Amino acid sequence: MDPRVRTSRAEARQLLDPEFVEVGASGRRWSYEEILAELPDMPGNSEEGPRYVPSGMTGAVLAPGVVHLTYETTIEGRRARRSSLWRRLGEETGWRMYYHQVTPIPSQDGD
């Protein structure tokens, strides 16, 4: 969520699994290379501009080295539910996001 990470392909590369896939709020499927190329130009990347505000973060261990993280974000009044799978491939690699999905929350949805 940090704009400094989002605008740095090198830093984002360290957090994303080489097999990374995202299903964005629009329904578009993003690959590892596509997201690294586009991430610096996406919303939420300016220290001065609107930023993503996360809330309600919870995680569940699905298997050794695999965690499912869920949370909500808000940016400029728009809310979304997010789900990501993180996996750890080894001590040197650390945790990397393997899968991410964004589901917009309609403005009338109070949940």
C-alpha positions as CSV (number, residue, x, y, z in Angstrom):
1,M,0.0,0.0,0.0
2,D,3.0,2.3,0.5
3,P,3.4,4.7,-2.5
4,R,7.1,4.3,-2.4
5,V,6.8,0.5,-3.0
6,R,4.0,0.9,-5.5
7,T,6.1,3.2,-7.7
8,S,9.3,1.1,-7.5
9,R,9.3,-2.0,-9.8
10,A,12.4,-3.3,-7.9
11,E,10.6,-3.2,-4.5
12,A,7.3,-4.5,-5.9
13,R,9.3,-7.4,-7.6
14,Q,10.5,-8.4,-4.1
15,L,7.0,-8.7,-2.8
16,L,5.3,-10.5,-5.8
17,D,5.8,-14.2,-6.6
18,P,7.1,-14.8,-10.1
19,E,3.8,-16.8,-10.7
20,F,1.7,-13.9,-9.4
21,V,-1.8,-13.4,-10.9
22,E,-4.4,-10.7,-10.0
23,V,-8.0,-10.3,-10.8
24,G,-8.7,-6.6,-10.5
25,A,-11.8,-4.7,-9.6
26,S,-12.6,-4.4,-13.3
27,G,-12.4,-8.2,-13.8
28,R,-9.2,-7.9,-15.7
29,R,-6.6,-10.6,-15.1
30,W,-3.1,-9.3,-14.5
31,S,0.1,-11.3,-14.8
32,Y,3.3,-10.7,-12.9
33,E,4.9,-8.8,-15.8
34,E,1.8,-6.8,-16.5
35,I,1.3,-5.6,-13.0
36,L,5.0,-4.7,-12.6
37,A,4.8,-2.6,-15.8
38,E,1.5,-0.8,-14.8
39,L,1.7,-0.6,-11.0
40,P,3.7,2.7,-10.9
41,D,1.0,4.5,-12.9
42,M,-2.0,3.1,-10.9
43,P,-4.0,5.1,-8.3
44,G,-2.7,5.4,-4.8
45,N,0.9,6.0,-5.7
46,S,1.5,9.6,-4.7
47,E,2.6,10.8,-1.3
48,E,0.5,13.9,-1.8
49,G,-2.5,12.3,-3.6
50,P,-5.2,9.8,-2.5
51,R,-3.9,6.7,-0.8
52,Y,-5.4,3.3,-0.1
53,V,-6.5,3.0,3.5
54,P,-6.7,-0.7,4.6
55,S,-8.9,-1.9,7.4
56,G,-10.2,-5.2,8.9
57,M,-7.1,-7.2,8.0
58,T,-7.3,-10.9,8.9
59,G,-5.1,-13.8,8.0
60,A,-5.5,-17.6,8.0
61,V,-2.7,-20.2,7.6
62,L,-3.9,-22.6,4.9
63,A,-0.8,-24.8,4.9
64,P,2.9,-24.4,6.0
65,G,4.2,-21.5,4.0
66,V,0.8,-20.4,2.7
67,V,-1.4,-17.6,4.2
68,H,-4.7,-16.2,3.0
69,L,-5.1,-12.5,3.8
70,T,-8.4,-10.6,3.6
71,Y,-9.1,-6.9,4.2
72,E,-10.9,-3.9,2.9
73,T,-9.5,-0.7,1.4
74,T,-10.9,2.8,0.8
75,I,-9.6,5.3,-1.7
76,E,-11.4,8.5,-2.6
77,G,-14.6,7.1,-1.0
78,R,-14.5,3.9,-3.0
79,R,-14.4,0.7,-1.0
80,A,-13.2,-2.8,-2.0
81,R,-12.8,-6.2,-0.5
82,R,-9.4,-7.8,-1.1
83,S,-8.2,-11.3,-0.8
84,S,-4.6,-12.4,-1.4
85,L,-2.6,-15.6,-1.0
86,W,1.0,-15.3,0.2
87,R,3.5,-18.0,0.0
88,R,7.0,-18.5,1.4
89,L,9.4,-20.3,-0.8
90,G,12.4,-20.1,1.5
91,E,14.3,-18.1,4.1
92,E,16.1,-16.0,1.5
93,T,13.0,-15.3,-0.6
94,G,10.6,-14.5,2.3
95,W,6.9,-14.0,1.8
96,R,5.6,-13.1,-1.6
97,M,2.1,-12.5,-2.9
98,Y,1.0,-15.3,-5.2
99,Y,-2.6,-14.3,-5.9
100,H,-4.7,-11.1,-5.4
101,Q,-8.4,-10.4,-6.0
102,V,-10.3,-7.1,-5.7
103,T,-14.1,-6.9,-5.4
104,P,-15.6,-3.4,-5.4
105,I,-18.2,-2.8,-2.7
106,P,-21.3,-1.0,-4.0
107,S,-21.8,2.4,-2.2
108,Q,-25.2,1.3,-0.8
109,D,-23.6,-1.9,0.8
110,G,-23.3,-1.3,4.5
111,D,-21.5,-4.5,5.3
